[in-house]
Amino acid sequence: MIRNVILDWSGTLVDDLPAVWRATNHILVKAGRPEMSLAEFRAEFCLPFKKFYERHTPKIPMAQLEEWYHTVFPTVQDSVEPLPHARAFLDFCRGRGLRLFLLSTIHSRQFPPQAERMGFKDYFERAYIEVMDKRDKIQGVLAENRLEPRETIFVGDMQHDVETARAGGVWSCGVLTGFNHAGQLRAAQPDLLVEHLGELQNILERNGLELPVNGHAQPSTDVRPVATVGALIYNGVGEVLMVRTRKWSNKWGIPGGKIERGETAEAALRRELQEETGLNIEDIRFALVQDCVDSPEFYRAAHFLLLNYTCRCVGSAKVLLNDEAQEFRWVTEAEALTMELNQPTRTLLEEVRRTRPA
């Protein structure tokens, strides 16, 4: 049974990725290096971050890099916000009597104002901050607080966090809300990989604070195939809506979700699209069904039956995303095919174009 939770800060409880990315680009420019796109930064950034800077600014002392960083970060710190589900997860842990600890690289200049502004500072029994290599610290955290490793889970968003959990002999949980994408985290082989802290909370609640894990294998809660619906949504000028999601390896795809018991496929489609995009739809047409079995693009092993449709949005094409997706674009079909699509979406789009009457 889980009795102790050790949490990372950046990318796990708070969304500081844009702020850190902008501050890092400031350093690169000062060092005479080209700026990175967000995708490039996520692919390159690692912990301990000294390795990152040794690769990209090898001739500049760390003291100088830190001075540049801490000069610019206060100007972007107000953009840091709590991640969805973070406060609810902390409240859940407190309500269940779980001991909460923080183990993070966050600097002592940044943590107090962030924790104060977000109201998170009083949740932790102890906060270990400014830890450059968490793998070297985890054993000390366990010993100082008399934590039983197999009753303890470390939750973080980076491969380094999974390695830290392994170094301490505790359970590891990777979350997709931060710096590393699904493929990077899967490669580290966490005991559990979740989309966000809300999913971890649901797993702990459902299993009585036990982890349904077997070695390093991701647990499969869906024994039978799961039926889902999704659609290419067209606006008034013939563009289609593409959304980018963490759980599909940060690739572009279509909105949709699971069919609930007692719900027709069409009703599920209307509900899911309205929840995820704020759009109401009409002219719903079935396109095809796809088997999706343990897709390497999806963040966990799962067997889906994908019921795919086309439809048009009613009225305004103003999109209001919930926390299922992180970005959207209205694009032409031809533009969509040039994007980094997940495979089921590419298959759907190509089939729709192939079968459209001339």
C-alpha positions in Angstrom: 0.0 0.0 0.0 1.2 3.5 -0.8 1.7 5.6 2.3 4.2 8.1 1.1 4.3 10.3 -2.0 7.4 12.2 -3.2 6.7 14.7 -5.9 8.7 16.6 -8.4 7.8 20.3 -8.9 8.4 21.4 -12.5 6.1 19.8 -15.0 4.5 17.6 -12.3 2.7 20.1 -10.1 3.3 23.3 -12.0 3.5 24.2 -15.7 6.8 26.1 -16.0 7.9 24.6 -19.3 7.2 27.8 -21.3 9.0 29.9 -18.8 12.1 27.6 -18.5 12.2 27.3 -22.3 12.2 31.1 -22.8 14.8 31.6 -20.1 17.0 28.9 -21.7 16.7 30.5 -25.1 17.9 33.8 -23.4 21.0 31.9 -22.3 21.6 30.4 -25.7 21.4 33.8 -27.4 23.8 35.3 -24.8 26.2 32.4 -25.5 26.0 33.0 -29.3 24.0 29.9 -30.0 20.7 29.6 -31.9 17.4 29.5 -30.1 15.5 26.2 -29.9 11.9 25.6 -30.8 9.9 24.2 -27.9 9.9 20.7 -29.5 13.7 20.9 -29.9 14.1 22.0 -26.2 11.9 19.1 -25.0 13.9 16.6 -27.0 17.3 18.0 -25.8 16.7 19.1 -22.2 17.7 16.6 -19.5 18.7 16.3 -15.8 21.1 16.9 -14.3 20.9 20.0 -16.5 24.6 20.5 -16.3 24.8 17.8 -19.1 22.5 19.9 -21.3 24.6 23.0 -21.0 27.9 21.0 -21.4 26.4 20.0 -24.8 25.2 23.3 -26.0 27.4 25.9 -24.2 30.5 23.9 -23.4 32.9 26.8 -23.0 30.9 29.0 -20.6 31.1 28.4 -16.8 28.0 27.3 -15.0 28.2 30.4 -12.7 27.8 32.6 -15.7 24.9 30.5 -17.1 23.1 30.7 -13.8 23.6 34.4 -13.6 22.0 34.9 -17.1 19.2 32.5 -16.2 18.3 34.1 -12.9 18.4 37.6 -14.5 15.7 36.7 -17.0 13.5 34.1 -15.2 11.8 36.6 -12.8 10.5 38.4 -15.9 8.6 35.2 -17.0 7.9 33.6 -13.6 4.3 35.0 -13.5 3.5 32.7 -16.4 4.0 29.6 -14.2 0.6 28.1 -13.2 -0.6 25.0 -11.3 -1.2 22.1 -13.6 -4.7 20.7 -13.9 -5.5 18.2 -11.2 -2.4 19.2 -9.1 -4.3 20.8 -6.2 -7.0 18.1 -6.2 -4.3 15.4 -6.0 -2.6 17.2 -3.1 -5.9 17.4 -1.3 -6.6 13.8 -2.0 -3.2 12.8 -0.5 -3.8 15.0 2.5 -7.3 13.6 3.0 -6.1 10.0 2.9 -3.3 10.7 5.4 -0.5 10.2 2.9 2.8 11.8 3.8 3.9 14.3 1.1 7.4 15.3 0.2 9.0 17.5 -2.5 12.2 16.5 -4.3 13.1 19.0 -7.0 15.8 20.9 -8.9 13.9 24.1 -8.5 16.1 27.0 -7.3 15.6 28.4 -3.8 14.9 31.8 -5.4 12.0 30.4 -7.5 10.3 27.9 -5.2 9.1 30.2 -2.4 7.3 32.8 -4.6 5.8 30.0 -6.8 4.6 27.9 -3.9 3.2 30.9 -2.0 1.3 32.2 -5.1 -0.2 28.8 -5.8 -1.0 27.9 -2.2 1.1 24.7 -2.3 3.7 25.4 0.3 1.9 23.9 3.3 1.2 20.5 1.7 4.7 19.1 2.1 6.1 17.6 5.3 9.6 18.5 3.9 10.6 20.1 0.7 14.0 19.2 -0.8 14.8 21.8 -3.4 17.8 22.9 -5.5 18.8 19.2 -5.8 21.0 18.9 -8.9 21.0 15.1 -9.1 18.0 13.6 -7.4 19.4 10.1 -7.7 22.1 11.0 -5.2 19.5 12.4 -2.7 16.7 9.9 -2.7 18.2 7.5 -0.2 18.8 10.4 2.2 15.2 11.4 1.9 14.0 7.9 2.7 16.4 7.6 5.7 15.7 11.0 7.2 12.0 10.5 7.1 12.0 6.7 7.8 10.1 5.9 4.7 9.6 2.3 3.7 10.6 2.2 -0.1 7.8 -0.2 -1.1 5.2 2.1 0.5 6.6 5.1 -1.4 6.0 6.4 -4.9 8.0 9.1 -6.6 6.1 11.1 -9.2 7.8 13.1 -11.9 7.8 14.2 -15.6 11.3 13.3 -16.7 13.4 10.2 -17.3 15.7 11.4 -14.5 12.8 11.1 -12.1 12.2 7.5 -13.1 15.9 6.8 -12.6 15.7 8.5 -9.2 12.9 6.3 -8.1 14.8 3.2 -9.2 17.9 4.5 -7.3 15.8 4.6 -4.1 14.0 1.3 -4.6 10.6 3.1 -4.6 7.7 2.9 -7.1 8.1 5.2 -10.1 5.3 7.1 -11.8 5.8 9.2 -14.9 3.4 12.0 -15.8 3.0 13.5 -19.3 2.4 17.1 -18.2 6.0 18.3 -18.3 9.3 18.3 -20.0 9.6 14.7 -21.4 7.2 13.3 -23.9 5.6 9.9 -23.8 8.2 8.1 -25.8 11.0 9.4 -23.6 9.2 8.3 -20.4 8.3 4.9 -21.8 12.0 4.3 -22.6 12.8 4.9 -18.9 10.3 2.1 -18.0 8.4 3.6 -15.1 6.2 1.3 -13.0 3.3 3.5 -13.9 2.8 6.1 -16.7 -0.2 8.4 -16.5 -1.5 11.4 -18.5 -1.8 13.6 -15.4 -2.1 13.5 -11.6 -5.9 13.1 -11.9 -5.3 9.7 -13.6 -2.9 8.7 -10.8 -5.5 9.7 -8.2 -8.2 7.6 -9.9 -5.8 4.6 -10.0 -5.0 4.9 -6.3 -8.7 5.4 -5.3 -9.8 2.5 -7.5 -7.2 0.2 -6.0 -7.3 1.2 -2.3 -3.9 2.9 -2.5 -2.3 -0.2 -4.0 -0.5 0.0 -7.3 -1.8 -2.5 -9.9 1.7 -3.0 -11.4 3.8 -6.0 -12.4 7.5 -5.2 -12.5 8.0 -2.4 -15.0 5.0 -3.2 -17.1 2.3 -0.6 -17.6 -0.9 -2.0 -16.1 -3.8 -2.5 -18.5 -7.1 -1.7 -16.9 -9.0 -2.4 -20.1 -9.1 -6.2 -20.5 -11.4 -6.0 -23.6 -11.3 -3.7 -26.5 -12.6 -0.2 -25.8 -15.0 1.4 -28.3 -14.2 5.1 -29.0 -15.5 7.8 -31.4 -13.7 10.6 -33.1 -14.3 12.9 -36.0 -12.8 15.2 -38.6 -14.6 18.4 -37.8 -14.9 20.9 -40.8 -15.6 24.6 -40.4 -17.5 26.9 -42.8 -14.5 27.3 -45.2 -13.7 23.6 -45.4 -10.8 23.5 -42.9 -10.4 20.6 -40.5 -9.7 20.8 -36.8 -6.4 19.2 -35.6 -5.6 18.9 -31.9 -2.3 18.1 -30.3 -2.3 15.8 -27.2 0.3 14.5 -24.8 -1.2 11.0 -24.7 -0.6 10.5 -28.4 3.1 11.3 -28.1 2.4 15.0 -28.6 1.3 14.3 -32.2 -1.7 15.9 -33.9 -5.0 14.1 -34.2 -8.8 14.4 -34.0 -10.9 15.0 -30.9 -12.9 12.1 -29.5 -13.2 9.6 -26.6 -14.9 6.6 -25.1 -18.5 5.5 -25.6 -20.2 5.3 -22.2 -22.5 2.4 -21.3 -26.1 3.0 -22.6 -24.9 5.7 -25.0 -25.2 5.5 -28.8 -22.1 6.2 -30.9 -23.5 9.4 -32.3 -24.5 10.7 -28.9 -21.0 9.9 -27.6 -19.5 11.7 -30.5 -21.6 14.9 -29.9 -20.8 14.8 -26.2 -17.0 14.1 -26.5 -16.6 16.8 -29.2 -18.5 19.4 -27.2 -16.6 18.6 -24.0 -13.2 18.7 -25.7 -13.6 21.6 -28.2 -16.8 23.5 -27.1 -18.2 22.9 -30.6 -21.6 21.6 -31.6 -21.8 19.5 -34.7 -24.1 18.5 -37.6 -24.0 16.5 -40.8 -22.4 13.5 -39.0 -21.2 10.8 -41.5 -19.5 7.5 -40.7 -16.2 7.1 -42.3 -14.5 3.9 -41.1 -13.6 1.8 -38.2 -10.0 1.1 -37.2 -8.3 -1.4 -35.0 -5.8 0.2 -32.7 -3.9 -2.4 -30.6 -1.0 -1.3 -28.4 -0.1 1.6 -30.6 3.5 2.8 -29.9 2.2 6.3 -30.3 -0.3 6.0 -27.4 1.2 6.5 -23.9 0.1 3.1 -22.6 -0.8 -0.3 -23.9 -4.5 -0.4 -24.9 -6.8 -2.0 -27.5 -9.2 0.5 -29.1 -11.9 0.2 -31.8 -11.9 3.6 -33.3 -15.2 4.6 -34.9 -14.3 7.5 -37.2 -16.7 10.1 -38.6 -16.7 13.4 -40.4 -19.0 16.3 -39.4 -19.4 20.1 -39.6 -19.4 22.5 -36.7 -22.6 24.5 -36.1 -22.4 28.3 -35.9 -19.1 29.8 -34.7 -15.9 27.8 -35.1 -14.5 29.2 -31.8 -12.7 26.3 -30.1 -12.5 26.0 -26.3 -10.2 23.2 -25.4 -10.5 21.3 -22.1 -7.4 19.7 -20.6 -7.5 16.8 -23.0 -5.5 18.7 -25.7 -2.8 21.3 -25.5 -3.1 23.0 -28.9 -5.4 23.2 -31.9 -5.3 24.4 -35.5 -7.8 24.8 -38.3 -6.0 23.7 -41.5 -6.8 22.5 -45.0 -6.7 18.7 -45.5 -3.5 19.1 -47.6 -1.9 21.1 -44.7 -3.0 18.5 -42.2 -1.2 15.8 -44.2 2.0 17.7 -43.8 1.7 17.8 -40.0 3.1 15.2 -37.5 -0.2 13.2 -37.3 -0.8 10.1 -35.3 -1.3 7.1 -37.6 -5.0 6.6 -37.1 -5.7 10.3 -38.0 -3.5 10.0 -41.1 -5.4 6.8 -42.1 -8.8 8.5 -41.6 -7.8 11.6 -43.6 -6.4 9.7 -46.5 -9.5 7.4 -46.6 -11.8 10.4 -46.6 -9.9 12.0 -49.5 -9.7 8.7 -51.4 -13.4 8.0 -51.2 -14.8 11.5 -51.8 -16.8 11.8 -55.0 -14.9 13.5 -57.8 
